[in-house]
Amino acid sequence: MSNASSSILWLAQLAVASFVGGIVGSISGLGGGIVIVPVLTIFMHVRIEQAIAASIVSVIAVSSGAGSVYVKDKITNVRIAMFLELATAAGALLGAGYLSRHINPQALYILFAILLLTSLIPIFAKLGEELPTNVHNDRLATALRLSGSYFDKHLNREVDYNVTGIPWALVLMFAAGVISGVLGIGAGVVKVLAHEIAMKVPTKVSTATSNFMIGVTAAAGAGVYLRRGAVLPYVVVPVAVFVVAGAFLGTRLMERLSNAFIRKFFAILLAIVGLQMLWRGIGGNL
């Protein structure tokens, strides 16, 4: 095969992976890295640091593409996003500025994996639930006016929801920031768990709000990888372009899917990410 043909095939593989990553990221709220990193490292033989850098750029792209659509359609709860970002930012500062020099990353990967895999228990307990029931605003949610509503295109009606568990959500978001700061990953999965398990918001609101938030965390990480020279233009440019295209399609799909289906989809991805983190912790390369 000629060099030109090899280059075209390589770009086509990258485009497909990025497009699928954009769809998966916008539906799940996790960004596109869950697809892009394995494809780049296993099938395209890109170094792990460069693959993670491309993944972070993809997260920013998904957040910008999908996030803008969800905000426009009033599914994103911007008040929740901005409030919880305070805890995430504080955790990221502590993780990157102090703990990263004193914590064994392998141990943190294992702890992160245990957190994710045990979180499957409450997810499975309500796997078929379309909307949360018997949720009442706690004091902080009432004071900050965090409850909201959105028009559900699957149910074809307006959905009003309350918010609870703010203190527990703050703890999870702080942990997400610490994980992000120490390991250099977006930890979007913890953000979704905070919305889904602690705050008991509808799954679509959880996904949309996470998409809005993950770009903020990823933007800081992108600067670190840029200084290291790990952001390769010939990788990240096509990744960003095709991820955004996939994200726009994913948003259209997500709005028409049921909350129950999205929760099942998220549970599968949660298991994959948890096992991937466990593999890294015990010495794997992915």
N, C-alpha and C positions, 0 to 999 in steps of 0.2 A: 504493500500500500504506500502511495506517495505521501510526502510530507503534507501537501495541501489536503489530500483526502483524510489523513489522520487528524489534522487540525479541525476540519469540518465535523468529523465524527465526534471529536472531543468536545467541541462547542455544542453540538446537538445533545450530547449526553448531559452536559452542564445545564443547558436550557430546559430539558425535560425535568431534571432533578429540581431545579429552581422553581419551575412552574408548579410542580406537585407540592414542593415545600411551601409555596405561597398559599395554595389552597388549604393544605393541612394546617398551616399556622393561623390563617384567618378564621378557620372554623373552630379550632381548639383554643386559641388564645396563647399559644406557646411560641409563636414565631416559626420560621422555616428550618431552623437548625437541625431538628430531629430527623429530617430527610437529607439535608444538604451535607452535613458533616460525615455521616457514614458513606454516602456516595463518593464524596471527594477523597476520603482516605482509603476506602476499600477498593473501589473500582477505577478511580482516576489517579491514585497514587500521589495525592497531594499531602504534604506534611501536615500533621495534626494542628500545629499552631496557625498555619495559613488557612486551614479548613475552618478553624474556630473564628478566625478574623473574618472570613467570608460569611460565616454564619451570623456573626454579630451585625454585619452590614445588612444581611437579609432580614434580621429582626427589625432593624430601623426601617427598612423598606416596607415590610409587612405592617408595622405599626403606623407608618405614614399613609399607606394605601388603604388598608382595612379600617384603621382608626378614623380616618376622615369620613368614610362612608357611614360607620356606626354612629359617629357624633351627629352627622347630618340627619340620620334616621332616628335620632334620640333614643338609641338603645344604650349607649355608653352613659354611665353615671359619673359625670365629670367631678362632682363633689367628692364621691368616694375615692376616685383616682387621685385627686390632688391631696386629700387628707392622708391617705395611706402612703403616698410617695414620701412624706416627711419621715415615716418610720423606715422605709426602704433606703432612703438617702443616708440616714444616720447609721444604719447597719452597714451600708457599703463603705462609708468612711472608716468605721471601726475595723471592718474586715480587711480593707486594702491598706489602711494606714498603720495598723498595729498587729492584728491577729495573724495576717499572712506571714509574718516573720516568726511566729511562735507556734502555729498549729501545723501539724502534719497533714498536708493536703490529701494523702491517701486515706487517712482516718476520717477526714471530713467527707470524702466521697462515700465511704461506707455508711456513715451516719445519715448522710443525705439520702442514700438509697433506702435505708431502713425507714426513714420518715415517709418517703414516697410510697413504698410498698405497703406499709401499715395504713396509709391514708386510703388505700383501696377498700378497706373494710367499710367505713361509712359511705363511700361512694357506691359500693355494691348494695348496701342496705337500702338505698333509694334509687336504684338503677332505673327503674321504670317510671319514676315520678315525673310528671309533666311540669308541675309548678309546686314550689314549697307551700306547705300548709301550716296553719297555726303559728305564724311568725309575727311577733309584735316588736315594735321599735323599742330598743333600750334607751336609756337616758341620753347617752351621747348621740345616738342616731337622731333622736328627737331634737336635741339642742342644735345639731349641725344640719338638720333637715336633709338627711341622707336617703330617705325613702324616695320612691319615684314611680314612674310608669312608662310604658312603651307600647307601641302597636305591634302585636304579634301577627305576622303574615300567615303563619301556619294555622293558628287558632282563629284568625280573622276577627280579632277583637283587641280592645285596649286591656293591658294587664297592669294592675296596680300591685306594688310589692312593698313590704316593710323590710327593715334591716336590723339585725341584732348582732350580738357577739363582737362588738367593736374592740374591747380590750384584747381578746384572743386573736382577732384579726391583726391588731397592731404587733403582737408578739410574732406572728407568722411572717408579717411583712418585714419586720426587723431581721428575722432569721434569713429571709430571702435576700436582704441587702448584704448580710454578712457572708452568705454563700457566694453571692455574686462578686463581692470584693476579694475574697480569698481564692476562689477557683476561677474567676474571670468568665463566668457564665451568666446568662440573663436571669436564671431561676424563675422564668415565667410560670412554670408549673406550680410553684409555691404561691404565686399571686392568685392563680385560679383557685387553688385549694382554700385560700383565705376567704375569697368571695363565696365559694360554693359550700364549704363545710362550716366555717365560723359565722359568716354573715347571713348565710341562707338566702342569697338572692337568686333569682331565676338564672338558669344556665346561660341563656343568651346574654343577659346583662353581665354575667361573670366573664364570658368570652370577650365581649366587646370592650369592657372596662380594662381587662388584662391587655388586650391589643393596644389600647391607648397608653398604658403605663410602661410596657416593656421597652418601647423605643427610648424612653428617658434613661432607663438603666443602661441599655445597650450603648447609647451615645457616649457615655463615660468610658466604657470598656473599649470602644472603637478607637478612642484617642490613644489608649495604652498600646494597642496592637499597631497603630499607625506609627508611633514612635519606634517600635521594635522593627519596623520594616516588614511586617507580616501581611500587610494589606497589599495584595498584588492586583494592580488595575485590570489585567487581562482575565482575572478570575472574578473580582467583585463587581465589575461593570455589568457583564452579562447576568450574573447572579441577581443584582439589584433590578435590572430591567424585567427579567422573566418572573422574579418573585412578585413584583408589583402586579404584573399581568395575572398571575395565579391568585393573588390576594383579592383582586377585584372580582374575579369569578367566585372565589370562596365566600365572599361577603354575600353575594346574591344567593348562593346555595344555603348558607347558614340561616338567613332570615326566613327561609321557607321550610327548613327542617324543624322537627319537633325538639323540644328541650330534652326529652328522654333519649332521643337518638344521639344528640350532641354529647350528653353525659356518658353514654356507652362508648362513643368515639374517644372521648377524653380519657376514660378508664383504660382503654387499650394503650393509648399513648403514654399514660402515666406508668403503666407496667413496663413499657419499653424503655422509658427514660430511667426508671428505677433500676432495672436490670443493667442498663448501660453504665449508670453511676457505680453500681456494685462491681461491674467488670473492671472499671477504671481503678476502683479502690483496691482490688486484689492484684493489680499489676498489669491489666490489659492495656492496649494501646488506643482503644476507641473512647 
